[in-house]
């Protein structure tokens, strides 16, 4: 390593000394190099050994943390996962720790943690979902929706389709909790169109559509599922229920009857089964009461005459029991006065216009009296149901 | 033929070895002033080396810097592993309040460490920074092998068992010691030998922080005080080598995982200024507490030196046992949690003051370990507390709590350790986030200025004085006002002539103004200060009509400018009676003149 000085004339002794110096420096550096190698190997040995120990500890604490998290004990999970992270820093553990913090109600800490994780992976679906939940918990609706959307657009490990659908349904439920029905319905339509051919999932989406006040789309989905050979009981129930609520009593009657005759119906909770039975009975009575255009003229006239009687009795009873309602219902009373007081079936058969007038007046009577005399019972209640959407009763 | 030492045999014990082993230094061996120049007396061996291999030192200096970096990095890796392993073995893999071992382990470890320090490694006690400075300025770069081993073992036991100290200071000293051992086995010149200690220190600190720039800056700012290209080159090589080694083992991740941080609104700077204010107030408190307790504990009887680390350990253990195990040990993981806003502000305040207390008793008791990590810890907690408090009461004003913790680390670093430049770069380096620079600069500067005004003497200076040393204070040197030529310059009161003038005319001009010298402007733009004696001598041999140019000697007056240090002019006076002070834009234009009397008057304060 000693550097030659070309410009200096050296004596033979000095040249010899310089050679010795070069040799000694080279030997020194070689020795230093060997010492470095030895210390490197020793450090490597120590490091490997310690790393193995750390790995063992990290895995042990991680397992404890995950177990605590699954057991619903986030506080214990936090301590364990923190210890795990101290030994084996790992992204999954960090996410679990942040989730534990969130579950333990440490929203600020969890948000900060997730934000840090997000920085290194902005498109991570899991982290965006967790941040969405935290934002939802804090009541920051725009941020929550933004994060849910980022989670939907983000990357997911494993089956991304399933995870995105779950996130979308979670977003829908969040929107429903905020009474954002339109946005929820939009998301549900996307979820329905992307849903796999799985009756359970479609049933779940249809049920959410019901909650989103979208029974029409829910019914379509239920009916689609019901058309399958292996259609689940829930699909029949859902189709019957939504049809019933839409006033499609023939449809409701058909689906609910199939539901009650489904092998799984026996296992239904009694209350649910009773509700189904009530809807079937109601729909059946309505269908017996409703003067369908496809009925023979005589039968239809008979039903109309019966409806006329029920409605007039309801009006009379209402004005009697609640005299204050009489002035408000006077328009309906006067319309009834214009209807011939005595009508026979043959007479009515000959006057389709009169039939329609009587029916319209009956519907108006039922909807009018309910405002002043409370909900009706018996056939009046059935007529009121028909009055909500008379044209739907017999729709298929 | 010179006799060279066998490589890597033990060097003869220098005076410094005995002094270092004793742990104190007699004042008479202390030397003030940064980087003494090479003494003029050279040994025959050095003279021979200079003759046969004049560039040997310079080349070896750079090559050895790499070896020093690598070895320091390896030792720091081993040191960190040792600390962690001891911690797992003694405190368990997940210490938490209520564990009895938290209460007793630091105390027992304190006894062990005290015995080791008193009986075997007395030089392991104390600040590694100051010991490195002492090696540089007092002991010709000498740090004994025993000191390195002692620092490694005792610090690892102390930190691993929960004493509230940091590993950076010992790492720095281990690096400096490694450098010293290597350098003195290669028979380098004394000047080179001295410089190896700070180079090793930079390598050790860089490895400990995983931050080479901060380490280099710290060594320049606090240890060396100045730098040349060669020193900087070696510092960089050593620091980078050590960091490469550490990253090879520990990975490239910084020691803290920094959350997302950004300056959202310039108004937030007010909040950071408040943090700087608090940091500036807390730093002198920390400094004064240490400055008060440390000498008193050291002055106690020798037998008590065994008990002091044990009692300090018991106190720290009690803090951990009764609810705040976060203050035990190095605390990087706790800083990390604070950076992620995982503490409420009340807890952060409690941790701030408990850590301050724990560190004060640990350090003052003579337990080996450093102040860097506790400073960062306290700063992070203080920053987090201020940030969380401000965020709670002024949510529209502040950013994330993590940002305040990060800035808080720099704030206390600047205020307590008095290294403002290092503090800024350290935050930038460990955060890898440039957007935080404005808050960091603002808060650090405020903390530094407030701390300086409240506690004029920095903490390293305090320790130096307590240890009976008189090492140069880099802070004082930076603040020292240097006299410049412009402070002594006088207006032109001597005749100015041209070299084409005759000797007679120059004589007349000088006689007219009763001057003892005149300034001769030469045709090439240079100047010559001609004394009356020179002129008289010339007149004796030349005719009066001869040009004055013939009376001038070949040399010319130096180029001096008003902004140069006054020292620069001093050594020209034996030759020149008066010195022309030139304008930097035009050397033919004179700003004034300078005489020896002017310079001396200025030094006496009469200018």
Interface residues (C-beta under 8 A of the other chain):
Chain A: X1 X2 X3 X4 X5 X8 X10 X13 X14 X15 X16 X17 X18 X20 X21 X24 X25 X27 X28 X29 X31 X32 X33 X35 X36 X39 X40 X42 X43 X44 X46 X47 X50 X53 X54 X57 X60 X61 X79 X80 X82 X83 X86 X87 X89 X101 X106 X108 X109 X112 X113 X115 X116 X118 X119
Chain B: X1 X2 X4 X7 X8 X48 X49 X51 X52 X53 X54 X55 X56 X59 X60 X63 X64 X67 X70 X71 X74 X75 X77 X78 X81 X84 X85 X88 X93 X94 X96 X182 X185 X186 X249 X253 X257 X258 X259 X260 X333 X337 X340 X341 X342 X400 X401 X402
